[in-house]
Structure formats: C-alpha cells, structure tokens
Amino acid sequence: MRAKSLVAVLALSSLALVACGSRVGSSGTPSASGTSAPASASANTASDVGVTPTEIKIGSIAGLSSGFGPDTFSASLYGARAYFKALNAAGGVNGRQVNLIECDDKGSSQQNVACAHKLVDDNKVFALAGVTAFDYAGAQYIDSKGVPDIGGQPVSTQYDQFPHLYSIYGSYYPRDGRRPGYNGTLYAGTETYRWFKQNLHSTVAGVVYYNVAPSQRYAKSIADGLRKEGYTVVEEQINLGAPSWDSAVLDLKRRGVQLVFDAMDDGGNAQLCNAIESQQMPVQAKVTTSQGWANNIGTVYRSSPKCRNTIYAVSGTANYQDTSIPAVAQFQKDLQAAAPDRVAKENTWMLEGYASAQWLTDAIRSCGANVTRKCVEGYMTSGKEYDGHGLLIPAGRTFKVLAQPPAEDHNCLNIARWQDSANGGKGGWVSQVKDMNTNCFTVPNVPYPAG
C-alpha cells in the first residue's frame, strides 16, 4: 500500500507499553473467495522446499500464549486457519492440500527466533501466512533463507525492512535489509484526519498518551498528522504511576476538543471513556485503529455507553460484519465452520489473516504445477494491486519500490462506527462510507521515525 494512515501505523503503539510446531490440517475458500475447480495433481512435482505433488507446508507465527493475553496476537492466525481449512475442503490449490504448521512465540523475541528456526529448519515450510508477532526478531533469519512471508501484520518494523516479507498493507519502501523505510524514516498519509474534518466538520482534536517514550513518540506522530490537516491539537500526557483522567478530560473539554485520539492500551482507553462520560464532555468521535475494530467494544467500554457509541474505527479493509460484501459473507461462513468459538472475538486482524492466506494461495495458484518461491515472489512484486477478492482496498497495495517517498499520496480508507443498536440490539460496527474503494484523498505524507 502507499503510505499508511498514521492511525493504522500506530495500531500497536500502546502494547509497547505495557511452543512451536503444532500442526493443523488447513484449507481454502470457495468461489466467492476466488477458488476455482481444483486442478489435477498429475503434473505436480516436488518443485521447491515444502512442496510435494500433493502437499504444501505453510508456516505461521502468533502469540497464542503471549503475556498480552491469548487473543491480542492470535487473530490473524485464526483467520488464516479458516481460509486454509475451507481451501482444503474445496480440493486445495492446484491439486495440493495445505498443511498449516503453527508456532507460538509467546510474544517473546527469543521465542520468535526459535519459531523462525523451527519452521524453516525443522518443518521446512515453503512460505508463511497469517503472521502476527509483537517482536518479529526471527524475521532476519526467515528473510536470509529466502522464505516468503505473505500478508503479515506489521506490528514492528521488519515488514518495512526485509525483501522477502510482504505486509498485509503493501509497501513502497526499498526493503533492502538495512534500516526500515528510507534510512530509518517511515511515512504515512493524513487521510483519516481529512475524512473527519470533511464529514464531522471537526477542527479541534485531542491526543492522549502515557508518559513513556513509545507512547510519546506515537502521540507526536498523530499530532503532526492532525496539524498537517489544519487541526488545533490539544495534547494530554497521562502519568502511568498516578493517572489523572478527570483532569485531562476537563482540560480537553475546556479547550473545545471534538475528536479524541490516543496512544494507549484498552485499559487506558476504558478509563478515558469513563472520564469523558463522568465529566459530560461532548465528543463527536473517539477514534480507534484497525486493531480496535473488534467485537470486544461492548466489554472494554461497558461502563461508558455514551462514549462507546462515539467510537469510530479506521482501516484499509472491508467491514468484517458487512455480509452484503460476498467475500465478507464467505469469510463469516468459513470462520463459523472452522472456529465457531472465535466469532464472538472477531476483529479486523482476523479478516486480514484470512486475506493473508488468500493472497498467498492466489500467488501459489498463479504458478500452476511448478510451485516455487521465485514464482510466488514474482506474483507479489508484479506491481499489480491486490483487492483480496473484495476484502481489501487495492489502491497502492503493491510492492513496487519507489526511489524516494512522494510528498503526497492518494490513499483510500474504510470507516465504521460502533452502535449499540446495530445487529438486532447486540451492538456492532456500521459502515460510514458508501464504498471504501472510492473514499479516497490526495494527502501529504508525514515522516516519522521507525523506532
């Protein structure tokens, strides 16, 4: 993708504050997701590492037992599982079944390196999909072995650094194995802030963050993007040791803040919303990220229903609850079949993990009988935009390298709002744009440090 919106880039900022080898029979997706009739395996050969005439080994890394909880870094994996399970049930890809081999890195950099070696050296996987790693410390090893990692979540900067890693958002960075981005500088567009300005007519925005370096750094990036769009910005720092939520909210209220952004975790956001409610602060929107586009809103914000109903989420992905989109309906069907217990825990990352597996499958399918890593990476670097069969905004979703970052870019985005009245009164996400593929803006690119 072209420069990502700062909100999308910062999805995991707040989390910086605070056993390998399990096998799963996996599988793919029916016609709505792009599967064609299975090809005969008669022409297939053992054409590359992890590929036999009847099987392809695919690896995935997730924090299933992370200290951040079992759900924080696992959603993409569940999405990939659902896709591959459906794919296998439909006959596989070009006559081959997918054998998904998972590794739990426990949210640890050391365990992440161990997972990389386990999958590459012991399991000899062909490629990776559905990866979400808090600290992708094993990325350099995976890249050094030429193993393509398709459609992973860029929680840390490795997807902006190594050439065999392809994030779910796309990238125009050199990815030469040296510093991430352009010599350690990344870029993001301001389309999120533009949308709110044009649609809610907002002019004053607040940014709330903790008094620790990662939160401060990301909050500054948000504030810089807002100012680029002409907002008056009010910044509120929260002392982690002695938080004063009411004081911060009273200052936001006094200074006429209409939109609230943050660089905090769910717990901090819950406290912030409680204070917004208790201080009767009028808010047009409490803006969360693609990571916050999740089914747990009712739980996280249970004590602040008014604030809860002002929560907006931003992403470059279809609304996972909008089954009027055929590909989303197929995702829901496949997830229900693969893991009905995960439906209540759905979020955007789960849909993107599904799209990650689909992207890799489409690349494999393009190779016919002769499946090789070179062919898969040729598909990824062809310059053709990828729409995930309707799941993803295709604009800029390529890996065509630009020699230098453009001063401005044309970016598209999807917006949804949480409403308690949706989904038959159960609560849900209601899309706020008619078509995410035409909700586009030419915006400036804002630089920010990779770390």
C-alpha positions in Angstrom: 0.0 0.0 0.0 1.1 3.6 -0.3 1.9 5.5 2.8 -0.4 4.1 5.5 -2.6 6.4 7.6 -0.9 7.3 10.8 -3.8 5.8 12.8 -3.2 2.4 11.0 0.5 2.7 11.5 0.1 3.3 15.3 -2.3 0.5 15.9 0.1 -1.3 18.2 1.8 1.6 19.8 0.2 1.2 23.2 1.1 -2.5 23.5 4.7 -1.5 23.6 4.0 0.0 26.9 2.8 -2.4 28.9 5.8 -23.9 21.9 6.4 -24.4 18.3 5.4 -26.9 15.7 1.7 -27.7 16.3 0.2 -29.0 13.1 -3.2 -28.1 11.7 -4.9 -29.6 8.6 -5.7 -26.3 6.8 -7.7 -25.2 3.9 -9.1 -22.7 1.4 -12.0 -20.9 0.1 -15.0 -21.3 -2.3 -15.9 -19.3 -5.3 -16.7 -16.1 -3.5 -13.1 -16.1 -2.3 -11.7 -16.9 -5.7 -11.2 -20.6 -5.7 -11.6 -22.4 -9.0 -12.2 -26.0 -9.6 -9.2 -28.0 -8.2 -6.5 -28.8 -10.8 -5.3 -32.4 -11.2 -2.2 -33.2 -9.2 -0.9 -35.4 -12.1 1.6 -32.8 -13.3 2.7 -31.7 -9.8 6.2 -32.4 -8.6 8.3 -31.7 -5.5 9.1 -28.3 -7.1 10.6 -26.5 -4.1 11.2 -26.7 -0.3 8.0 -27.7 1.5 6.2 -28.7 -1.8 5.3 -32.2 -2.8 2.9 -33.3 -5.6 0.1 -33.4 -3.0 1.0 -31.0 -0.2 2.4 -27.5 0.6 3.7 -26.7 4.0 2.8 -23.2 5.2 4.1 -21.8 8.5 2.6 -19.2 10.8 3.8 -17.4 13.9 1.5 -15.9 16.5 1.5 -15.1 20.3 -1.1 -17.7 21.4 0.2 -17.6 24.9 1.5 -14.0 24.9 1.8 -12.0 28.1 -0.6 -9.6 26.5 -3.3 -12.3 26.6 -4.3 -15.2 24.3 -6.3 -13.0 21.8 -4.0 -10.0 21.2 -1.6 -11.5 18.8 -3.5 -14.5 17.5 -6.4 -13.1 15.5 -4.5 -13.3 12.1 -3.7 -16.9 12.7 -7.4 -17.8 13.3 -8.3 -16.1 10.0 -5.6 -18.0 8.1 -6.7 -21.3 9.6 -10.3 -20.6 8.5 -9.2 -19.9 4.9 -6.9 -22.9 4.6 -9.5 -25.2 6.1 -12.0 -24.2 3.6 -9.5 -24.4 0.8 -8.6 -27.9 1.6 -12.2 -28.9 1.8 -12.7 -27.5 -1.7 -9.8 -29.6 -3.1 -6.7 -27.5 -2.2 -4.7 -25.4 -4.5 -3.8 -26.9 -7.9 -4.3 -30.3 -6.5 -2.2 -29.8 -3.4 -3.5 -29.7 0.2 -2.1 -27.0 2.5 -0.5 -28.2 5.8 -0.5 -25.3 8.1 2.2 -25.5 10.8 1.9 -23.1 13.6 4.4 -21.8 16.2 3.5 -19.9 19.4 6.2 -17.3 20.1 4.6 -16.4 23.4 5.1 -12.7 22.5 8.8 -13.1 23.2 11.7 -12.1 20.9 13.7 -15.1 21.9 10.8 -17.5 21.2 10.1 -15.7 17.9 13.7 -16.5 16.8 13.1 -20.1 17.9 9.9 -20.3 15.9 11.7 -19.0 12.8 14.3 -21.8 13.1 11.7 -24.4 13.9 9.6 -23.6 10.9 12.4 -23.1 8.4 15.0 -25.7 9.6 12.9 -28.4 11.1 9.5 -28.2 9.4 10.9 -26.9 6.2 7.9 -24.7 5.3 7.5 -23.3 1.8 6.2 -19.9 3.0 4.5 -18.1 5.8 1.0 -16.5 6.2 -1.2 -15.1 8.9 1.8 -13.9 11.0 1.4 -11.5 13.9 4.5 -11.0 16.0 4.9 -8.4 18.8 8.7 -8.5 18.2 9.5 -10.2 14.9 13.1 -10.9 15.9 13.2 -14.0 13.7 12.4 -12.0 10.6 16.0 -11.6 9.6 16.6 -15.3 9.7 13.5 -16.1 7.7 14.5 -13.5 5.1 18.1 -14.8 4.9 16.7 -18.2 3.9 14.5 -16.7 1.2 11.2 -17.8 2.8 8.4 -15.5 1.6 6.1 -14.2 4.4 2.9 -13.1 2.8 0.3 -10.7 4.3 1.7 -10.4 7.8 0.7 -7.7 10.3 3.5 -5.0 10.5 3.4 -4.7 14.3 7.1 -3.9 14.4 9.2 -2.5 11.5 10.6 -5.7 9.9 8.0 -5.7 7.1 9.4 -2.3 6.1 12.9 -3.7 6.1 13.3 -7.2 4.6 12.7 -8.0 0.9 11.1 -11.5 1.5 8.5 -10.0 3.9 5.2 -8.7 2.4 2.9 -7.0 4.8 -0.9 -7.0 4.5 -0.8 -3.3 3.7 1.7 -3.4 0.8 4.8 -1.2 0.7 6.8 1.1 -1.5 9.9 1.1 0.8 13.3 -0.2 -0.5 13.2 -3.2 1.9 16.9 -3.8 1.3 17.6 -5.5 4.7 19.1 -2.4 6.2 17.2 0.2 8.1 13.4 0.2 7.8 11.8 2.6 5.3 14.0 5.3 3.9 17.1 5.2 6.1 15.1 4.7 9.2 12.2 7.0 8.3 8.7 5.8 7.6 5.8 7.8 6.1 2.0 7.9 6.5 -0.8 9.8 4.9 -3.3 12.0 6.7 -6.5 10.8 5.0 -8.0 9.7 8.3 -7.9 13.3 9.7 -9.1 14.7 6.4 -12.2 12.4 6.5 -13.2 13.5 9.9 -12.7 17.2 9.1 -14.8 16.9 6.0 -17.6 14.7 7.4 -17.8 15.8 11.0 -16.5 19.3 10.4 -14.1 18.9 13.2 -11.4 21.5 13.8 -10.0 20.7 17.3 -8.6 17.3 18.2 -7.1 15.8 21.4 -4.3 13.3 21.7 -4.0 11.4 25.0 -0.8 9.4 25.7 1.3 8.0 28.5 4.5 9.5 29.9 6.7 6.8 28.4 8.8 7.0 25.3 6.8 4.7 22.9 3.5 6.4 23.7 5.0 9.8 23.5 6.6 9.1 20.1 3.5 7.8 18.5 1.3 10.5 20.0 3.6 13.1 18.4 3.1 11.4 15.0 -0.7 11.6 15.4 -0.4 15.3 16.4 1.9 16.0 13.5 -0.6 14.5 11.1 -3.5 16.4 12.6 -1.7 19.7 12.3 -0.9 19.0 8.7 -4.7 18.9 8.2 -5.2 22.2 9.9 -6.5 21.0 13.3 -5.8 22.7 16.6 -4.3 20.0 18.7 -4.5 19.5 22.4 -2.1 17.0 23.9 -2.7 15.4 27.2 0.0 13.3 28.9 -1.1 10.7 31.5 1.2 9.7 34.3 1.2 5.9 34.4 2.1 5.9 38.0 -0.6 8.3 39.1 -3.1 8.8 36.3 -5.5 11.8 36.5 -8.1 11.0 33.9 -10.6 13.6 35.1 -8.1 16.4 35.0 -7.1 15.5 31.4 -10.7 15.3 30.2 -11.6 18.6 31.9 -8.8 20.3 30.1 -9.9 18.7 26.8 -13.4 19.8 27.4 -12.4 23.4 28.4 -10.3 23.7 25.2 -13.2 22.6 22.9 -11.8 19.3 21.7 -14.2 17.5 19.3 -12.2 14.4 18.4 -10.1 12.3 20.7 -7.2 10.1 19.5 -4.8 8.2 21.8 -1.6 6.2 22.0 -2.7 3.9 24.8 -3.9 0.4 25.5 -7.5 -0.9 26.0 -7.3 -0.3 29.8 -6.3 3.3 29.4 -9.0 3.9 26.7 -11.6 2.4 29.0 -10.6 4.8 31.8 -10.5 7.7 29.3 -14.1 7.0 28.2 -15.2 6.7 31.8 -13.9 10.1 32.4 -15.4 11.6 29.3 -18.7 10.3 30.4 -18.5 11.4 34.0 -17.3 14.9 33.1 -20.1 15.1 30.4 -17.6 16.1 27.7 -19.3 16.3 24.3 -17.4 14.3 21.8 -18.0 13.9 18.1 -15.8 10.9 17.8 -13.4 8.7 19.9 -11.2 7.3 17.2 -9.6 3.9 17.5 -7.5 2.0 15.0 -7.8 -1.1 12.8 -6.8 -3.2 15.8 -9.6 -1.6 17.8 -12.1 -2.6 15.2 -13.2 -5.5 17.2 -16.2 -7.3 18.8 -14.9 -6.6 22.3 -16.1 -2.9 22.3 -19.1 -3.7 24.5 -16.9 -5.3 27.1 -14.0 -2.8 27.1 -16.4 0.2 27.3 -19.1 -1.4 29.4 -19.2 1.5 31.9 -19.4 4.3 29.3 -22.2 3.7 26.8 -22.4 7.3 25.6 -18.7 7.3 24.8 -18.9 3.8 23.4 -21.3 4.9 20.8 -18.9 7.6 19.6 -16.2 5.1 18.8 -15.0 5.2 15.1 -12.5 2.7 13.6 -10.4 3.2 10.5 -8.9 0.6 8.2 -7.9 -0.3 4.7 -10.1 -3.4 4.9 -13.7 -4.3 4.4 -16.0 -4.2 7.5 -15.9 -7.8 8.7 -19.6 -7.6 9.7 -20.8 -6.3 6.4 -22.1 -9.6 4.8 -23.6 -7.7 1.9 -20.0 -8.0 0.5 -19.7 -11.5 -0.9 -16.1 -12.0 0.2 -17.1 -11.0 3.8 -20.0 -13.4 3.8 -17.6 -16.1 2.7 -15.2 -15.2 5.5 -18.0 -15.4 8.0 -19.1 -18.8 6.7 -15.6 -20.2 6.8 -14.8 -18.8 10.2 -18.1 -20.3 11.6 -17.2 -23.7 10.2 -13.5 -23.6 11.3 -13.8 -22.0 14.7 -17.3 -21.0 15.9 -15.9 -20.0 19.3 -13.9 -17.3 17.6 -16.9 -15.5 16.1 -17.6 -13.5 19.3 -13.9 -12.4 19.3 -13.8 -11.3 15.7 -11.8 -8.2 14.7 -10.2 -6.7 11.6 -6.9 -8.6 12.1 -8.8 -11.9 11.8 -10.3 -10.8 8.5 -6.8 -9.7 7.4 -5.3 -13.0 8.4 -7.9 -14.7 6.2 -6.9 -12.3 3.4 -3.2 -13.1 4.0 -3.8 -16.8 3.4 -5.9 -16.0 0.3 -3.1 -13.7 -1.0 -0.5 -16.5 -0.7 -2.9 -19.0 -2.2 -3.5 -16.7 -5.2 0.2 -16.4 -5.7 0.7 -20.2 -5.5 -2.2 -20.7 -7.9 -0.5 -18.5 -10.4 2.4 -20.9 -10.6 0.3 -23.9 -11.8 2.0 -27.2 -11.2 5.5 -25.7 -10.8 5.2 -24.0 -7.4 8.3 -22.2 -6.4 9.2 -19.4 -4.1 10.6 -17.4 -7.0 7.2 -17.7 -8.8 5.3 -16.6 -5.6 7.5 -13.6 -5.1 7.3 -12.7 -8.8 3.5 -12.6 -8.3 3.9 -10.4 -5.2 6.3 -7.9 -6.9 4.5 -7.8 -10.3 3.1 -4.3 -9.5 -0.5 -5.4 -9.8 -2.7 -4.1 -7.0 -4.4 -6.7 -4.8 -8.0 -6.4 -3.7 -8.4 -9.7 -1.7 -11.5 -10.5 -3.9 -13.3 -7.6 -2.2 -11.8 -7.8 1.3 -9.0 -5.2 0.8 -8.7 -1.7 -0.7 -6.5 -2.4 -3.7 -5.2 1.2 -4.1 -1.5 1.2 -3.6 -1.5 -2.4 -2.3 1.6 -3.4 -4.2 5.3 -3.9 -3.5 6.6 -1.6 -6.2 9.6 0.2 -4.8 9.9 4.0 -5.1 13.3 5.5 -5.1 12.1 8.2 -2.7 8.9 8.9 -0.8 6.3 11.0 -2.6 5.5 14.3 -1.0 1.8 13.4 -1.2 -0.2 10.3 -2.0 -3.6 9.2 -3.0 -5.0 6.9 -0.2 -8.3 5.3 0.4 -9.8 4.2 3.7 -12.8 2.5 5.3 -14.6 3.9 8.3 -17.1 2.3 10.7 -18.8 3.4 13.9 -19.8 1.3 16.8 -23.6 1.4 17.6 -25.3 -0.4 20.4 -28.5 -0.5 18.3 -26.9 -2.5 15.5 -27.1 -6.2 15.0 -30.5 -6.5 16.4 -29.6 -4.6 19.5 -26.5 -6.7 20.2 -24.2 -3.9 19.1 -21.9 -3.8 16.0 -20.0 -1.8 13.5 -21.9 0.3 11.0 -20.0 1.3 7.9 -19.8 5.1 7.4 -18.7 5.2 3.8 -20.6 4.0 0.7 -17.6 2.5 -1.0 -14.2 2.1 0.7 -12.6 2.0 -2.8 -13.9 5.5 -3.7 -13.4 7.1 -0.3 -10.0 8.4 -1.3 -8.0 11.5 -0.7 -4.8 13.1 -2.0 -2.9 13.9 1.2 0.6 14.8 2.4 3.0 12.2 3.6 4.1 12.7 7.1 7.5 11.3 8.2 8.0 9.6 11.5 11.0 7.6 12.9 11.0 3.8 12.6 11.9 3.5 16.3 
